[in-house]
Amino acid sequence: MLALAVVTGLVLFFGRPHWQQYQARQEKQARQAALAEYAPVVFPAIRALLGYDYRDFDGAVARGQSFLTGPFAAEYTAAMASLRTTALAEQTVVTADAHGVGVREHGRQQGRVLAYVTQRRTANGLAGVEITYCEVMVTLERVGSGWKVARFVVQPNPNVRISPTATPRPSS
C-alpha cells in the first residue's frame, strides 16, 4: 500500500511538467489553427472597415458592411454616416493595413484577435501624409461556414507620426 502511494506521488510529481508541456503545445496548435481561420477575414476587414476614399465613400461603407454581422453593422453604418460630410468636404483618403495579428480568444463560434494597424490619411487640409498606429481588438463570430466581424474596438496609440510635410495648410 505504501509502495502504491509512493509510486502515485512520483508519477504525479514527475508527470505534471510533462502534462503542462502537452497542454501548452495543444493550446499553441489551437491558436495557430484559429489564426489560419481568422486571418483571411481580419486583414481585408481591417482595410475595408478603417479605410475609405472620399471619391467612393458609399462604396467603401458597403465594402466594410460586407464583413459585419449583428448589431455592430448598424453602429458602423451610423458612425460612417456621421463621418461622410467631413470626409467629402476635406477630400479625405484613409488607408489601413494590419501588419500583425495575435489570437486572444478562440472558439468554435467566436474569436478575438488583436491587430496592429497602420493608418495613413491624406486630406486637402494636410500638406502630406498623417500616419497613425493603433491596436484594434476584433471580435469575430461564425456565420454559416465563415467568420464575420461582430465588433471592433480601436485602441489609439498616443504616438502619431506625421511626416515632415504633413502639416496643416495655411488658411488663405
PyMOL commands that place a pseudoatom at each C-alpha (Angstrom):
pseudoatom trace, name=CA, resn=MET, resi=1, chain=A, elem=C, hetatm=0, pos=[0.000, 0.000, 0.000]
pseudoatom trace, name=CA, resn=LEU, resi=2, chain=A, elem=C, hetatm=0, pos=[2.845, 2.359, 0.877]
pseudoatom trace, name=CA, resn=ALA, resi=3, chain=A, elem=C, hetatm=0, pos=[4.602, 1.441, -2.372]
pseudoatom trace, name=CA, resn=LEU, resi=4, chain=A, elem=C, hetatm=0, pos=[1.472, 2.339, -4.343]
pseudoatom trace, name=CA, resn=ALA, resi=5, chain=A, elem=C, hetatm=0, pos=[1.253, 5.714, -2.603]
pseudoatom trace, name=CA, resn=VAL, resi=6, chain=A, elem=C, hetatm=0, pos=[4.942, 6.415, -3.301]
pseudoatom trace, name=CA, resn=VAL, resi=7, chain=A, elem=C, hetatm=0, pos=[4.623, 5.413, -6.964]
pseudoatom trace, name=CA, resn=THR, resi=8, chain=A, elem=C, hetatm=0, pos=[1.478, 7.540, -7.355]
pseudoatom trace, name=CA, resn=GLY, resi=9, chain=A, elem=C, hetatm=0, pos=[3.234, 10.512, -5.758]
pseudoatom trace, name=CA, resn=LEU, resi=10, chain=A, elem=C, hetatm=0, pos=[6.261, 10.121, -8.025]
pseudoatom trace, name=CA, resn=VAL, resi=11, chain=A, elem=C, hetatm=0, pos=[4.101, 9.809, -11.141]
pseudoatom trace, name=CA, resn=LEU, resi=12, chain=A, elem=C, hetatm=0, pos=[2.201, 12.944, -10.208]
pseudoatom trace, name=CA, resn=PHE, resi=13, chain=A, elem=C, hetatm=0, pos=[5.366, 14.828, -9.274]
pseudoatom trace, name=CA, resn=PHE, resi=14, chain=A, elem=C, hetatm=0, pos=[7.294, 13.961, -12.435]
pseudoatom trace, name=CA, resn=GLY, resi=15, chain=A, elem=C, hetatm=0, pos=[4.296, 13.734, -14.753]
pseudoatom trace, name=CA, resn=ARG, resi=16, chain=A, elem=C, hetatm=0, pos=[2.898, 17.194, -14.043]
pseudoatom trace, name=CA, resn=PRO, resi=17, chain=A, elem=C, hetatm=0, pos=[5.563, 19.160, -16.002]
pseudoatom trace, name=CA, resn=HIS, resi=18, chain=A, elem=C, hetatm=0, pos=[5.088, 16.847, -18.984]
pseudoatom trace, name=CA, resn=TRP, resi=19, chain=A, elem=C, hetatm=0, pos=[1.323, 17.289, -18.781]
pseudoatom trace, name=CA, resn=GLN, resi=20, chain=A, elem=C, hetatm=0, pos=[1.737, 21.080, -18.657]
pseudoatom trace, name=CA, resn=GLN, resi=21, chain=A, elem=C, hetatm=0, pos=[4.041, 20.985, -21.682]
pseudoatom trace, name=CA, resn=TYR, resi=22, chain=A, elem=C, hetatm=0, pos=[1.499, 18.861, -23.524]
pseudoatom trace, name=CA, resn=GLN, resi=23, chain=A, elem=C, hetatm=0, pos=[-1.287, 21.318, -22.686]
pseudoatom trace, name=CA, resn=ALA, resi=24, chain=A, elem=C, hetatm=0, pos=[0.852, 24.287, -23.782]
pseudoatom trace, name=CA, resn=ARG, resi=25, chain=A, elem=C, hetatm=0, pos=[1.596, 22.566, -27.114]
pseudoatom trace, name=CA, resn=GLN, resi=26, chain=A, elem=C, hetatm=0, pos=[-2.104, 21.839, -27.618]
pseudoatom trace, name=CA, resn=GLU, resi=27, chain=A, elem=C, hetatm=0, pos=[-3.018, 25.478, -26.894]
pseudoatom trace, name=CA, resn=LYS, resi=28, chain=A, elem=C, hetatm=0, pos=[-0.326, 26.758, -29.266]
pseudoatom trace, name=CA, resn=GLN, resi=29, chain=A, elem=C, hetatm=0, pos=[-1.585, 24.474, -32.034]
pseudoatom trace, name=CA, resn=ALA, resi=30, chain=A, elem=C, hetatm=0, pos=[-5.181, 25.566, -31.398]
pseudoatom trace, name=CA, resn=ARG, resi=31, chain=A, elem=C, hetatm=0, pos=[-4.192, 29.256, -31.611]
pseudoatom trace, name=CA, resn=GLN, resi=32, chain=A, elem=C, hetatm=0, pos=[-2.275, 28.629, -34.834]
pseudoatom trace, name=CA, resn=ALA, resi=33, chain=A, elem=C, hetatm=0, pos=[-5.276, 26.834, -36.321]
pseudoatom trace, name=CA, resn=ALA, resi=34, chain=A, elem=C, hetatm=0, pos=[-7.572, 29.674, -35.219]
pseudoatom trace, name=CA, resn=LEU, resi=35, chain=A, elem=C, hetatm=0, pos=[-5.240, 32.260, -36.739]
pseudoatom trace, name=CA, resn=ALA, resi=36, chain=A, elem=C, hetatm=0, pos=[-5.262, 30.353, -40.025]
pseudoatom trace, name=CA, resn=GLU, resi=37, chain=A, elem=C, hetatm=0, pos=[-9.082, 30.617, -39.988]
pseudoatom trace, name=CA, resn=TYR, resi=38, chain=A, elem=C, hetatm=0, pos=[-9.299, 34.222, -38.790]
pseudoatom trace, name=CA, resn=ALA, resi=39, chain=A, elem=C, hetatm=0, pos=[-6.519, 35.886, -40.816]
pseudoatom trace, name=CA, resn=PRO, resi=40, chain=A, elem=C, hetatm=0, pos=[-8.241, 35.642, -44.229]
pseudoatom trace, name=CA, resn=VAL, resi=41, chain=A, elem=C, hetatm=0, pos=[-11.108, 37.663, -42.733]
pseudoatom trace, name=CA, resn=VAL, resi=42, chain=A, elem=C, hetatm=0, pos=[-9.266, 40.022, -40.378]
pseudoatom trace, name=CA, resn=PHE, resi=43, chain=A, elem=C, hetatm=0, pos=[-6.745, 41.505, -42.826]
pseudoatom trace, name=CA, resn=PRO, resi=44, chain=A, elem=C, hetatm=0, pos=[-9.245, 42.531, -45.534]
pseudoatom trace, name=CA, resn=ALA, resi=45, chain=A, elem=C, hetatm=0, pos=[-11.819, 43.541, -42.902]
pseudoatom trace, name=CA, resn=ILE, resi=46, chain=A, elem=C, hetatm=0, pos=[-9.352, 45.969, -41.308]
pseudoatom trace, name=CA, resn=ARG, resi=47, chain=A, elem=C, hetatm=0, pos=[-8.611, 47.502, -44.710]
pseudoatom trace, name=CA, resn=ALA, resi=48, chain=A, elem=C, hetatm=0, pos=[-12.321, 47.836, -45.505]
pseudoatom trace, name=CA, resn=LEU, resi=49, chain=A, elem=C, hetatm=0, pos=[-13.568, 48.999, -42.100]
pseudoatom trace, name=CA, resn=LEU, resi=50, chain=A, elem=C, hetatm=0, pos=[-10.863, 51.540, -41.298]
pseudoatom trace, name=CA, resn=GLY, resi=51, chain=A, elem=C, hetatm=0, pos=[-10.092, 52.813, -44.782]
pseudoatom trace, name=CA, resn=TYR, resi=52, chain=A, elem=C, hetatm=0, pos=[-12.107, 54.961, -47.153]
pseudoatom trace, name=CA, resn=ASP, resi=53, chain=A, elem=C, hetatm=0, pos=[-11.746, 57.293, -50.098]
pseudoatom trace, name=CA, resn=TYR, resi=54, chain=A, elem=C, hetatm=0, pos=[-13.951, 60.358, -50.421]
pseudoatom trace, name=CA, resn=ARG, resi=55, chain=A, elem=C, hetatm=0, pos=[-14.343, 59.657, -54.186]
pseudoatom trace, name=CA, resn=ASP, resi=56, chain=A, elem=C, hetatm=0, pos=[-16.169, 56.394, -53.424]
pseudoatom trace, name=CA, resn=PHE, resi=57, chain=A, elem=C, hetatm=0, pos=[-17.229, 56.866, -49.827]
pseudoatom trace, name=CA, resn=ASP, resi=58, chain=A, elem=C, hetatm=0, pos=[-20.521, 54.992, -50.156]
pseudoatom trace, name=CA, resn=GLY, resi=59, chain=A, elem=C, hetatm=0, pos=[-18.751, 52.107, -51.886]
pseudoatom trace, name=CA, resn=ALA, resi=60, chain=A, elem=C, hetatm=0, pos=[-16.200, 51.983, -49.064]
pseudoatom trace, name=CA, resn=VAL, resi=61, chain=A, elem=C, hetatm=0, pos=[-19.000, 51.800, -46.496]
pseudoatom trace, name=CA, resn=ALA, resi=62, chain=A, elem=C, hetatm=0, pos=[-20.688, 48.999, -48.458]
pseudoatom trace, name=CA, resn=ARG, resi=63, chain=A, elem=C, hetatm=0, pos=[-17.408, 47.057, -48.625]
pseudoatom trace, name=CA, resn=GLY, resi=64, chain=A, elem=C, hetatm=0, pos=[-16.993, 47.482, -44.875]
pseudoatom trace, name=CA, resn=GLN, resi=65, chain=A, elem=C, hetatm=0, pos=[-20.549, 46.311, -44.210]
pseudoatom trace, name=CA, resn=SER, resi=66, chain=A, elem=C, hetatm=0, pos=[-19.893, 43.105, -46.140]
pseudoatom trace, name=CA, resn=PHE, resi=67, chain=A, elem=C, hetatm=0, pos=[-17.574, 42.000, -43.307]
pseudoatom trace, name=CA, resn=LEU, resi=68, chain=A, elem=C, hetatm=0, pos=[-20.024, 42.735, -40.470]
pseudoatom trace, name=CA, resn=THR, resi=69, chain=A, elem=C, hetatm=0, pos=[-22.686, 40.866, -38.553]
pseudoatom trace, name=CA, resn=GLY, resi=70, chain=A, elem=C, hetatm=0, pos=[-25.070, 41.586, -35.703]
pseudoatom trace, name=CA, resn=PRO, resi=71, chain=A, elem=C, hetatm=0, pos=[-25.861, 44.947, -34.100]
pseudoatom trace, name=CA, resn=PHE, resi=72, chain=A, elem=C, hetatm=0, pos=[-22.389, 46.255, -34.856]
pseudoatom trace, name=CA, resn=ALA, resi=73, chain=A, elem=C, hetatm=0, pos=[-23.318, 46.522, -38.546]
pseudoatom trace, name=CA, resn=ALA, resi=74, chain=A, elem=C, hetatm=0, pos=[-25.824, 49.280, -37.695]
pseudoatom trace, name=CA, resn=GLU, resi=75, chain=A, elem=C, hetatm=0, pos=[-23.324, 51.018, -35.390]
pseudoatom trace, name=CA, resn=TYR, resi=76, chain=A, elem=C, hetatm=0, pos=[-20.724, 51.026, -38.158]
pseudoatom trace, name=CA, resn=THR, resi=77, chain=A, elem=C, hetatm=0, pos=[-23.201, 52.433, -40.672]
pseudoatom trace, name=CA, resn=ALA, resi=78, chain=A, elem=C, hetatm=0, pos=[-24.193, 55.237, -38.283]
pseudoatom trace, name=CA, resn=ALA, resi=79, chain=A, elem=C, hetatm=0, pos=[-20.559, 56.080, -37.485]
pseudoatom trace, name=CA, resn=MET, resi=80, chain=A, elem=C, hetatm=0, pos=[-19.646, 56.242, -41.157]
pseudoatom trace, name=CA, resn=ALA, resi=81, chain=A, elem=C, hetatm=0, pos=[-22.724, 58.360, -41.947]
pseudoatom trace, name=CA, resn=SER, resi=82, chain=A, elem=C, hetatm=0, pos=[-21.586, 60.905, -39.359]
pseudoatom trace, name=CA, resn=LEU, resi=83, chain=A, elem=C, hetatm=0, pos=[-18.122, 60.954, -40.971]
pseudoatom trace, name=CA, resn=ARG, resi=84, chain=A, elem=C, hetatm=0, pos=[-19.365, 61.292, -44.565]
pseudoatom trace, name=CA, resn=THR, resi=85, chain=A, elem=C, hetatm=0, pos=[-19.790, 65.087, -44.719]
pseudoatom trace, name=CA, resn=THR, resi=86, chain=A, elem=C, hetatm=0, pos=[-16.341, 65.758, -43.276]
pseudoatom trace, name=CA, resn=ALA, resi=87, chain=A, elem=C, hetatm=0, pos=[-14.657, 63.154, -45.485]
pseudoatom trace, name=CA, resn=LEU, resi=88, chain=A, elem=C, hetatm=0, pos=[-16.186, 64.647, -48.620]
pseudoatom trace, name=CA, resn=ALA, resi=89, chain=A, elem=C, hetatm=0, pos=[-15.506, 68.256, -47.625]
pseudoatom trace, name=CA, resn=GLU, resi=90, chain=A, elem=C, hetatm=0, pos=[-11.869, 67.572, -46.731]
pseudoatom trace, name=CA, resn=GLN, resi=91, chain=A, elem=C, hetatm=0, pos=[-11.375, 65.106, -49.610]
pseudoatom trace, name=CA, resn=THR, resi=92, chain=A, elem=C, hetatm=0, pos=[-10.014, 62.558, -47.178]
pseudoatom trace, name=CA, resn=VAL, resi=93, chain=A, elem=C, hetatm=0, pos=[-8.386, 59.301, -48.193]
pseudoatom trace, name=CA, resn=VAL, resi=94, chain=A, elem=C, hetatm=0, pos=[-7.539, 56.827, -45.434]
pseudoatom trace, name=CA, resn=THR, resi=95, chain=A, elem=C, hetatm=0, pos=[-5.763, 53.528, -45.948]
pseudoatom trace, name=CA, resn=ALA, resi=96, chain=A, elem=C, hetatm=0, pos=[-5.378, 50.959, -43.211]
pseudoatom trace, name=CA, resn=ASP, resi=97, chain=A, elem=C, hetatm=0, pos=[-3.154, 47.912, -43.077]
pseudoatom trace, name=CA, resn=ALA, resi=98, chain=A, elem=C, hetatm=0, pos=[-2.872, 45.303, -40.364]
pseudoatom trace, name=CA, resn=HIS, resi=99, chain=A, elem=C, hetatm=0, pos=[0.759, 44.267, -40.118]
pseudoatom trace, name=CA, resn=GLY, resi=100, chain=A, elem=C, hetatm=0, pos=[0.426, 41.758, -37.330]
pseudoatom trace, name=CA, resn=VAL, resi=101, chain=A, elem=C, hetatm=0, pos=[-2.321, 39.858, -35.555]
pseudoatom trace, name=CA, resn=GLY, resi=102, chain=A, elem=C, hetatm=0, pos=[-2.492, 37.712, -32.466]
pseudoatom trace, name=CA, resn=VAL, resi=103, chain=A, elem=C, hetatm=0, pos=[-5.275, 35.444, -31.279]
pseudoatom trace, name=CA, resn=ARG, resi=104, chain=A, elem=C, hetatm=0, pos=[-6.575, 36.452, -27.840]
pseudoatom trace, name=CA, resn=GLU, resi=105, chain=A, elem=C, hetatm=0, pos=[-9.503, 34.026, -27.624]
pseudoatom trace, name=CA, resn=HIS, resi=106, chain=A, elem=C, hetatm=0, pos=[-10.620, 31.240, -29.900]
pseudoatom trace, name=CA, resn=GLY, resi=107, chain=A, elem=C, hetatm=0, pos=[-13.660, 29.066, -30.035]
pseudoatom trace, name=CA, resn=ARG, resi=108, chain=A, elem=C, hetatm=0, pos=[-15.998, 27.342, -32.428]
pseudoatom trace, name=CA, resn=GLN, resi=109, chain=A, elem=C, hetatm=0, pos=[-18.489, 30.217, -32.563]
pseudoatom trace, name=CA, resn=GLN, resi=110, chain=A, elem=C, hetatm=0, pos=[-16.478, 33.274, -31.541]
pseudoatom trace, name=CA, resn=GLY, resi=111, chain=A, elem=C, hetatm=0, pos=[-12.909, 34.528, -31.508]
pseudoatom trace, name=CA, resn=ARG, resi=112, chain=A, elem=C, hetatm=0, pos=[-10.987, 37.671, -30.603]
pseudoatom trace, name=CA, resn=VAL, resi=113, chain=A, elem=C, hetatm=0, pos=[-7.935, 38.911, -32.451]
pseudoatom trace, name=CA, resn=LEU, resi=114, chain=A, elem=C, hetatm=0, pos=[-5.657, 41.838, -31.658]
pseudoatom trace, name=CA, resn=ALA, resi=115, chain=A, elem=C, hetatm=0, pos=[-4.439, 43.527, -34.836]
pseudoatom trace, name=CA, resn=TYR, resi=116, chain=A, elem=C, hetatm=0, pos=[-1.638, 46.072, -35.084]
pseudoatom trace, name=CA, resn=VAL, resi=117, chain=A, elem=C, hetatm=0, pos=[-2.742, 48.648, -37.638]
pseudoatom trace, name=CA, resn=THR, resi=118, chain=A, elem=C, hetatm=0, pos=[-1.127, 51.499, -39.526]
pseudoatom trace, name=CA, resn=GLN, resi=119, chain=A, elem=C, hetatm=0, pos=[-3.443, 54.154, -40.936]
pseudoatom trace, name=CA, resn=ARG, resi=120, chain=A, elem=C, hetatm=0, pos=[-2.345, 56.721, -43.490]
pseudoatom trace, name=CA, resn=ARG, resi=121, chain=A, elem=C, hetatm=0, pos=[-4.505, 59.788, -44.046]
pseudoatom trace, name=CA, resn=THR, resi=122, chain=A, elem=C, hetatm=0, pos=[-4.374, 62.468, -46.667]
pseudoatom trace, name=CA, resn=ALA, resi=123, chain=A, elem=C, hetatm=0, pos=[-6.778, 65.375, -46.890]
pseudoatom trace, name=CA, resn=ASN, resi=124, chain=A, elem=C, hetatm=0, pos=[-6.929, 68.749, -48.551]
pseudoatom trace, name=CA, resn=GLY, resi=125, chain=A, elem=C, hetatm=0, pos=[-6.134, 70.282, -45.148]
pseudoatom trace, name=CA, resn=LEU, resi=126, chain=A, elem=C, hetatm=0, pos=[-2.805, 68.437, -44.913]
pseudoatom trace, name=CA, resn=ALA, resi=127, chain=A, elem=C, hetatm=0, pos=[0.292, 69.065, -46.985]
pseudoatom trace, name=CA, resn=GLY, resi=128, chain=A, elem=C, hetatm=0, pos=[1.440, 65.455, -46.575]
pseudoatom trace, name=CA, resn=VAL, resi=129, chain=A, elem=C, hetatm=0, pos=[0.505, 62.107, -45.074]
pseudoatom trace, name=CA, resn=GLU, resi=130, chain=A, elem=C, hetatm=0, pos=[-0.522, 61.635, -41.451]
pseudoatom trace, name=CA, resn=ILE, resi=131, chain=A, elem=C, hetatm=0, pos=[0.462, 58.202, -40.135]
pseudoatom trace, name=CA, resn=THR, resi=132, chain=A, elem=C, hetatm=0, pos=[-1.248, 56.725, -37.092]
pseudoatom trace, name=CA, resn=TYR, resi=133, chain=A, elem=C, hetatm=0, pos=[-0.501, 53.442, -35.341]
pseudoatom trace, name=CA, resn=CYS, resi=134, chain=A, elem=C, hetatm=0, pos=[-3.156, 51.711, -33.290]
pseudoatom trace, name=CA, resn=GLU, resi=135, chain=A, elem=C, hetatm=0, pos=[-4.270, 48.369, -31.959]
pseudoatom trace, name=CA, resn=VAL, resi=136, chain=A, elem=C, hetatm=0, pos=[-7.653, 47.002, -32.939]
pseudoatom trace, name=CA, resn=MET, resi=137, chain=A, elem=C, hetatm=0, pos=[-9.436, 44.299, -30.971]
pseudoatom trace, name=CA, resn=VAL, resi=138, chain=A, elem=C, hetatm=0, pos=[-11.589, 42.418, -33.468]
pseudoatom trace, name=CA, resn=THR, resi=139, chain=A, elem=C, hetatm=0, pos=[-14.364, 40.127, -32.267]
pseudoatom trace, name=CA, resn=LEU, resi=140, chain=A, elem=C, hetatm=0, pos=[-15.349, 37.527, -34.848]
pseudoatom trace, name=CA, resn=GLU, resi=141, chain=A, elem=C, hetatm=0, pos=[-18.486, 35.393, -34.911]
pseudoatom trace, name=CA, resn=ARG, resi=142, chain=A, elem=C, hetatm=0, pos=[-19.143, 32.350, -37.007]
pseudoatom trace, name=CA, resn=VAL, resi=143, chain=A, elem=C, hetatm=0, pos=[-21.775, 32.984, -39.655]
pseudoatom trace, name=CA, resn=GLY, resi=144, chain=A, elem=C, hetatm=0, pos=[-22.548, 29.896, -41.684]
pseudoatom trace, name=CA, resn=SER, resi=145, chain=A, elem=C, hetatm=0, pos=[-19.225, 28.315, -42.540]
pseudoatom trace, name=CA, resn=GLY, resi=146, chain=A, elem=C, hetatm=0, pos=[-17.223, 31.554, -42.303]
pseudoatom trace, name=CA, resn=TRP, resi=147, chain=A, elem=C, hetatm=0, pos=[-16.401, 34.399, -39.944]
pseudoatom trace, name=CA, resn=LYS, resi=148, chain=A, elem=C, hetatm=0, pos=[-17.745, 37.956, -39.740]
pseudoatom trace, name=CA, resn=VAL, resi=149, chain=A, elem=C, hetatm=0, pos=[-16.763, 40.916, -37.583]
pseudoatom trace, name=CA, resn=ALA, resi=150, chain=A, elem=C, hetatm=0, pos=[-19.190, 41.322, -34.679]
pseudoatom trace, name=CA, resn=ARG, resi=151, chain=A, elem=C, hetatm=0, pos=[-17.294, 44.228, -33.102]
pseudoatom trace, name=CA, resn=PHE, resi=152, chain=A, elem=C, hetatm=0, pos=[-14.016, 46.034, -33.276]
pseudoatom trace, name=CA, resn=VAL, resi=153, chain=A, elem=C, hetatm=0, pos=[-12.513, 48.459, -30.827]
pseudoatom trace, name=CA, resn=VAL, resi=154, chain=A, elem=C, hetatm=0, pos=[-9.722, 50.794, -31.860]
pseudoatom trace, name=CA, resn=GLN, resi=155, chain=A, elem=C, hetatm=0, pos=[-7.214, 51.414, -29.102]
pseudoatom trace, name=CA, resn=PRO, resi=156, chain=A, elem=C, hetatm=0, pos=[-5.360, 54.550, -30.186]
pseudoatom trace, name=CA, resn=ASN, resi=157, chain=A, elem=C, hetatm=0, pos=[-1.651, 54.805, -29.783]
pseudoatom trace, name=CA, resn=PRO, resi=158, chain=A, elem=C, hetatm=0, pos=[-0.566, 58.193, -28.450]
pseudoatom trace, name=CA, resn=ASN, resi=159, chain=A, elem=C, hetatm=0, pos=[2.438, 58.045, -30.773]
pseudoatom trace, name=CA, resn=VAL, resi=160, chain=A, elem=C, hetatm=0, pos=[1.199, 59.582, -34.000]
pseudoatom trace, name=CA, resn=ARG, resi=161, chain=A, elem=C, hetatm=0, pos=[3.921, 60.035, -36.534]
pseudoatom trace, name=CA, resn=ILE, resi=162, chain=A, elem=C, hetatm=0, pos=[3.368, 62.828, -39.002]
pseudoatom trace, name=CA, resn=SER, resi=163, chain=A, elem=C, hetatm=0, pos=[5.616, 63.150, -41.991]
pseudoatom trace, name=CA, resn=PRO, resi=164, chain=A, elem=C, hetatm=0, pos=[7.525, 66.458, -42.138]
pseudoatom trace, name=CA, resn=THR, resi=165, chain=A, elem=C, hetatm=0, pos=[5.301, 67.595, -44.986]
pseudoatom trace, name=CA, resn=ALA, resi=166, chain=A, elem=C, hetatm=0, pos=[2.033, 66.643, -43.253]
pseudoatom trace, name=CA, resn=THR, resi=167, chain=A, elem=C, hetatm=0, pos=[1.399, 69.976, -41.679]
pseudoatom trace, name=CA, resn=PRO, resi=168, chain=A, elem=C, hetatm=0, pos=[-1.878, 71.829, -41.741]
pseudoatom trace, name=CA, resn=ARG, resi=169, chain=A, elem=C, hetatm=0, pos=[-2.074, 74.018, -44.800]
pseudoatom trace, name=CA, resn=PRO, resi=170, chain=A, elem=C, hetatm=0, pos=[-2.126, 77.700, -44.003]
pseudoatom trace, name=CA, resn=SER, resi=171, chain=A, elem=C, hetatm=0, pos=[-5.547, 79.283, -44.219]
pseudoatom trace, name=CA, resn=SER, resi=172, chain=A, elem=C, hetatm=0, pos=[-5.923, 81.663, -47.119]
for i in range(1, 172): cmd.bond("trace and resi %d" % i, "trace and resi %d" % (i + 1))
show_as sticks, trace
zoom trace
